[in-house]
């Protein structure tokens, strides 16, 4: 097991004052090895050069042969962003660093799964929880193609005349870089939809990106207050949009594990007044993959609820299916 922390094993590191250490922990013996991280480049970033940057946050990713620190920074104009990746070997020596710069005509909009830390505020006598953003890691997200090491940086942008990152979403962007940081293509476009454009609770808005052999699938969705999914299918090599749609659904208020249910699968999204309950990706592939849709239609007449979870890779789609009582089943589909 690995831990990145200060000398006292506190994970919240003040890079202005403290060094960073890698702790290697043997889970069997609990023996620890403490290694100083060389060239702590994060603490060389000048905070005054960026938008409202009080503290630099990072996310660690542990790979087989190395680990990396990722940080994101927003320019003062709120229309430029920089993603840094700093890679180290497990002796604490820096082996690579990569920088990816993004520039838009509109200011960025933060989303709930951008990688940052979140705050949660609840109100007395109310079940509603307001999700807030703590740091700049929420500004966008990225996806690394493990085969080519190309990287996709994606997210949402806001109203053009705004000079901050607090804006209702007006559109989306995807930038594709090679590992070194050379831009291969970019796609950005307005989404003219009243429901999305008036969406003010950004803490409950999510974006995700998935690859298959020839396409990039980009998804925007919400499961609180507004129940919708937008998806865009883009050509993997050129970035042009092949197919797109908006899907609306109803959320089935199923009791979760937190309230006592011990189901094998949980899924909540309902369409077509059937007993099938989808996850977000299953809704997307039901709309754009004919073989996937035909199979779902074949189980629509079930008298019991059927719950679906979807796993996607470049090679294909794995659909996990169960009634949470008597059976589970895994079905594989090729991408179309």
C-alpha positions as CSV (number, residue, x, y, z in Angstrom):
1,X,0.0,0.0,0.0
2,X,1.2,3.5,-0.8
3,X,0.5,6.9,0.9
4,X,1.5,10.4,-0.2
5,X,1.8,12.7,2.8
6,X,3.9,15.1,4.8
7,X,6.5,13.9,7.3
8,X,3.8,13.3,9.9
9,X,1.7,11.1,7.5
10,X,-0.9,13.9,7.1
11,X,-2.3,13.7,3.5
12,X,-3.2,17.4,3.5
13,X,0.1,18.9,2.5
14,X,1.0,22.6,2.6
15,X,3.4,22.7,-0.3
16,X,4.6,26.2,0.7
17,X,6.0,24.9,3.9
18,X,6.3,21.1,3.8
19,X,8.0,18.3,1.9
20,X,6.1,15.4,0.3
21,X,6.9,11.8,1.2
22,X,6.0,8.5,-0.2
23,X,5.2,5.9,2.4
24,X,5.4,2.3,1.4
25,X,3.4,0.2,3.8
26,X,3.6,-3.6,3.9
27,X,-0.1,-4.6,4.7
28,X,1.0,-7.9,6.3
29,X,3.8,-6.7,8.6
30,X,2.8,-3.0,8.8
31,X,6.4,-2.1,8.1
32,X,6.8,1.4,6.6
33,X,9.4,2.9,4.4
34,X,9.5,6.7,4.1
35,X,10.9,8.2,0.9
36,X,11.3,11.9,0.2
37,X,9.9,13.0,-3.1
38,X,12.6,14.7,-5.2
39,X,11.9,17.8,-7.2
40,X,8.5,18.7,-5.7
41,X,7.5,20.7,-8.7
42,X,4.0,21.5,-7.5
43,X,5.3,23.9,-4.9
44,X,7.0,25.9,-7.7
45,X,3.7,27.0,-9.2
46,X,3.1,30.8,-8.6
47,X,-0.4,31.0,-7.3
48,X,-0.9,34.7,-8.1
49,X,-0.8,33.7,-11.8
50,X,-4.1,31.8,-11.6
51,X,-7.8,32.4,-10.7
52,X,-8.5,32.7,-7.0
53,X,-5.8,30.1,-6.2
54,X,-5.3,29.9,-2.5
55,X,-3.9,26.4,-2.2
56,X,-2.7,23.8,-4.7
57,X,-4.4,20.4,-4.6
58,X,-3.5,17.3,-6.4
59,X,-4.7,13.7,-7.1
60,X,-2.3,10.7,-7.0
61,X,-2.6,7.8,-9.4
62,X,-0.6,4.7,-8.6
63,X,0.5,2.7,-11.7
64,X,2.4,-0.6,-11.9
65,X,5.9,1.0,-12.5
66,X,5.3,4.6,-11.4
67,X,2.9,6.9,-9.7
68,X,1.8,10.4,-10.8
69,X,0.5,13.6,-9.3
70,X,-2.1,15.5,-11.3
71,X,-3.1,19.1,-10.7
72,X,-5.3,21.5,-12.6
73,X,-5.0,25.3,-12.7
74,X,-7.4,28.0,-14.0
75,X,-6.2,31.2,-15.7
76,X,-7.3,34.5,-14.3
77,X,-9.6,35.0,-17.4
78,X,-11.4,31.7,-16.5
79,X,-11.1,30.7,-20.1
80,X,-7.7,29.0,-20.0
81,X,-6.7,25.8,-18.0
82,X,-3.6,23.9,-17.5
83,X,-3.4,20.2,-16.5
84,X,-0.1,19.0,-15.1
85,X,1.0,15.4,-14.8
86,X,4.2,14.7,-12.7
87,X,5.4,11.1,-12.8
88,X,7.7,9.5,-10.2
89,X,9.3,6.1,-9.7
90,X,8.8,4.3,-6.4
91,X,12.1,5.6,-5.2
92,X,10.7,9.1,-5.3
93,X,12.6,10.3,-8.3
94,X,10.8,12.3,-11.0
95,X,10.9,10.5,-14.4
96,X,8.5,12.5,-16.6
97,X,6.2,15.5,-16.6
98,X,3.5,16.5,-19.1
99,X,1.5,19.7,-19.6
100,X,-1.8,20.1,-21.4
101,X,-3.1,23.6,-22.1
102,X,-6.7,24.4,-22.9
103,X,-8.2,27.6,-24.2
104,X,-11.9,28.4,-24.7
105,X,-14.0,31.4,-25.8
106,X,-16.3,30.9,-22.8
107,X,-15.4,30.4,-19.1
108,X,-15.2,26.9,-17.6
109,X,-18.0,25.3,-15.6
110,X,-17.1,22.9,-12.8
111,X,-18.8,19.4,-12.5
112,X,-19.1,17.0,-9.7
113,X,-16.7,14.3,-11.0
114,X,-13.9,16.5,-12.2
115,X,-11.6,15.0,-9.6
116,X,-11.8,17.7,-6.9
117,X,-12.8,17.7,-3.3
118,X,-16.4,18.5,-2.5
119,X,-18.3,20.0,0.4
120,X,-21.8,19.0,1.5
121,X,-24.3,21.3,3.2
122,X,-27.7,20.1,4.5
123,X,-30.5,22.2,5.9
124,X,-32.6,21.6,8.9
125,X,-35.9,19.9,8.2
126,X,-34.9,19.3,4.6
127,X,-33.6,16.3,2.7
128,X,-31.8,18.4,0.1
129,X,-28.0,18.6,0.2
130,X,-26.1,21.3,-1.6
131,X,-22.8,20.2,-3.1
132,X,-20.1,22.7,-3.2
133,X,-16.6,22.8,-4.8
134,X,-13.5,23.1,-2.6
135,X,-10.7,23.3,-5.2
136,X,-9.8,23.8,-8.9
137,X,-9.5,20.0,-9.6
138,X,-13.3,20.1,-10.4
139,X,-12.8,22.3,-13.5
140,X,-12.6,19.5,-16.0
141,X,-11.8,15.8,-16.3
142,X,-9.4,13.6,-18.3
143,X,-9.3,10.1,-19.8
144,X,-6.1,8.3,-20.8
145,X,-6.1,5.8,-23.6
146,X,-4.1,3.0,-22.0
147,X,-3.1,1.6,-25.5
148,X,-1.9,4.8,-27.1
149,X,-1.3,7.0,-24.0
150,X,-3.3,9.8,-25.8
151,X,-5.2,11.9,-23.3
152,X,-8.7,13.5,-23.6
153,X,-9.5,16.5,-21.5
154,X,-13.2,17.3,-21.4
155,X,-15.8,19.4,-19.6
156,X,-18.4,22.1,-19.8
157,X,-18.3,25.9,-20.5
158,X,-20.6,28.6,-19.3
159,X,-22.0,32.0,-20.4
160,X,-19.7,33.9,-22.7
161,X,-19.9,37.3,-20.9
162,X,-19.2,35.8,-17.4
163,X,-15.8,36.5,-15.9
164,X,-15.8,33.7,-13.4
165,X,-16.5,30.0,-13.2
166,X,-19.9,30.3,-11.6
167,X,-22.2,30.1,-14.6
168,X,-25.0,27.9,-16.0
169,X,-23.7,25.5,-18.6
170,X,-23.9,26.5,-22.3
171,X,-21.9,23.8,-24.0
172,X,-19.1,21.2,-23.9
173,X,-15.5,20.7,-25.1
174,X,-13.2,17.8,-25.7
175,X,-9.5,18.2,-26.4
176,X,-7.4,15.3,-27.5
177,X,-3.6,15.4,-27.0
178,X,-0.8,12.9,-27.5
179,X,1.1,12.0,-24.3
180,X,3.7,14.8,-24.9
181,X,1.0,17.4,-25.0
182,X,0.6,18.1,-28.7
183,X,-3.0,18.9,-29.6
184,X,-4.5,16.3,-32.0
185,X,-8.0,17.7,-32.3
186,X,-10.5,19.6,-30.3
187,X,-14.3,19.8,-30.4
188,X,-16.4,22.4,-28.6
189,X,-20.0,23.4,-29.2
190,X,-23.0,25.0,-27.7
191,X,-25.9,22.8,-26.5
192,X,-29.1,24.8,-26.9
193,X,-31.3,23.1,-24.4
194,X,-33.4,25.1,-21.9
195,X,-33.2,22.4,-19.2
196,X,-29.4,22.2,-19.3
197,X,-28.8,26.0,-19.9
198,X,-30.8,26.8,-16.8
199,X,-29.2,24.2,-14.6
200,X,-28.0,26.1,-11.6
201,X,-26.9,23.3,-9.2
202,X,-23.6,22.4,-10.8
203,X,-22.7,20.1,-7.9
204,X,-25.3,17.7,-9.3
205,X,-24.0,17.7,-12.9
206,X,-21.7,15.0,-14.1
207,X,-19.6,14.5,-17.3
208,X,-18.0,11.2,-18.4
209,X,-16.0,10.0,-21.4
210,X,-15.5,6.5,-22.8
211,X,-13.7,5.1,-25.8
212,X,-14.3,2.2,-28.1
213,X,-12.4,1.2,-31.2
214,X,-13.6,4.0,-33.4
215,X,-15.6,6.4,-31.3
216,X,-15.4,8.7,-28.3
217,X,-18.6,8.7,-26.2
218,X,-19.1,11.8,-24.1
219,X,-21.9,11.9,-21.6
220,X,-23.5,14.8,-19.5
221,X,-26.1,13.7,-16.9
222,X,-27.9,14.7,-13.8
223,X,-29.7,12.5,-11.3
224,X,-30.9,15.2,-8.9
225,X,-33.8,17.6,-9.6
226,X,-33.5,17.2,-13.3
227,X,-33.3,13.7,-14.8
228,X,-31.6,13.8,-18.2
229,X,-28.6,12.5,-20.2
230,X,-27.0,14.0,-23.2
231,X,-24.5,11.9,-25.2
232,X,-22.2,12.7,-28.1
233,X,-20.5,10.1,-30.2
234,X,-17.4,11.5,-31.9
235,X,-14.9,10.0,-34.4
236,X,-11.9,8.8,-32.5
237,X,-9.3,10.0,-35.1
238,X,-10.9,13.3,-36.3
239,X,-13.2,14.4,-33.5
240,X,-16.3,15.1,-35.6
241,X,-19.7,14.3,-34.1
242,X,-21.3,11.2,-35.5
243,X,-24.4,10.9,-33.4
244,X,-26.0,12.8,-30.5
245,X,-29.2,12.8,-28.5
246,X,-30.9,13.8,-25.2
247,X,-32.6,11.1,-23.1
248,X,-35.0,11.8,-20.3
249,X,-35.9,9.3,-17.6
250,X,-37.5,8.8,-14.3
251,X,-35.6,7.9,-11.1
252,X,-37.0,4.9,-9.2
253,X,-36.5,5.7,-5.6
254,X,-35.0,2.4,-4.5
255,X,-33.7,2.0,-1.0
256,X,-29.9,1.8,-1.0
257,X,-27.4,-0.1,1.0
258,X,-27.1,2.9,3.3
259,X,-30.8,2.3,4.4
260,X,-30.5,-1.5,4.8
261,X,-30.9,-3.0,1.3
262,X,-28.3,-5.6,0.4
263,X,-28.9,-5.9,-3.4
264,X,-26.4,-7.4,-5.8
265,X,-26.9,-4.6,-8.2
266,X,-28.3,-1.1,-7.8
267,X,-29.8,0.9,-10.7
268,X,-32.4,3.5,-10.7
269,X,-33.3,4.9,-14.1
270,X,-36.7,4.0,-15.7
271,X,-38.0,4.5,-19.2
272,X,-40.8,3.1,-21.3
273,X,-42.9,2.1,-18.2
274,X,-41.3,-1.3,-17.9
275,X,-39.7,-3.2,-15.0
276,X,-36.1,-2.7,-16.4
277,X,-33.9,-0.3,-14.3
278,X,-30.9,1.2,-16.2
279,X,-27.7,2.8,-15.2
280,X,-26.5,5.9,-17.1
281,X,-24.5,4.0,-19.7
282,X,-27.1,1.4,-20.3
283,X,-29.5,4.3,-21.3
284,X,-26.9,5.6,-23.8
285,X,-26.3,2.2,-25.5
286,X,-30.0,1.4,-25.5
287,X,-30.3,4.5,-27.7
288,X,-27.3,4.0,-30.0
289,X,-26.6,0.3,-30.2
290,X,-29.3,-1.7,-32.0
291,X,-28.2,-5.2,-30.7
292,X,-28.1,-3.9,-27.2
293,X,-31.5,-2.3,-27.6
294,X,-33.0,-5.5,-29.1
295,X,-31.8,-7.5,-26.1
296,X,-33.2,-5.1,-23.6
297,X,-36.5,-5.1,-25.5
298,X,-36.6,-8.9,-25.2
299,X,-36.6,-8.7,-21.3
300,X,-39.0,-5.7,-21.1
301,X,-42.0,-8.0,-20.3
302,X,-40.5,-9.2,-17.0
303,X,-42.9,-9.1,-14.1
304,X,-40.1,-8.6,-11.6
305,X,-37.7,-5.6,-11.7
306,X,-34.5,-6.3,-13.6
307,X,-31.5,-4.2,-12.7
308,X,-28.7,-3.4,-15.3
309,X,-25.1,-2.3,-14.8
310,X,-22.9,-1.5,-17.8
311,X,-19.2,-1.9,-18.1
312,X,-17.5,-0.5,-21.2
313,X,-14.1,-1.0,-22.8
314,X,-12.6,-0.3,-26.2
315,X,-13.4,-3.9,-27.2
316,X,-17.1,-4.0,-26.3
317,X,-19.8,-3.7,-23.7
318,X,-20.5,-6.0,-20.7
319,X,-24.1,-5.9,-19.5
320,X,-24.6,-7.3,-15.9
321,X,-28.2,-8.2,-15.3
322,X,-30.1,-9.5,-12.2
323,X,-33.5,-9.5,-10.5
324,X,-31.6,-9.3,-7.2
325,X,-33.4,-12.5,-6.1
326,X,-32.8,-15.5,-8.3
327,X,-30.3,-15.0,-11.0
328,X,-27.6,-12.8,-12.5
329,X,-26.3,-12.8,-16.0
330,X,-23.5,-11.2,-18.0
331,X,-24.0,-10.5,-21.7
332,X,-21.3,-9.2,-24.1
333,X,-22.0,-6.8,-27.0
334,X,-19.8,-5.5,-29.7
335,X,-19.7,-1.8,-30.3
336,X,-21.6,-0.6,-33.4
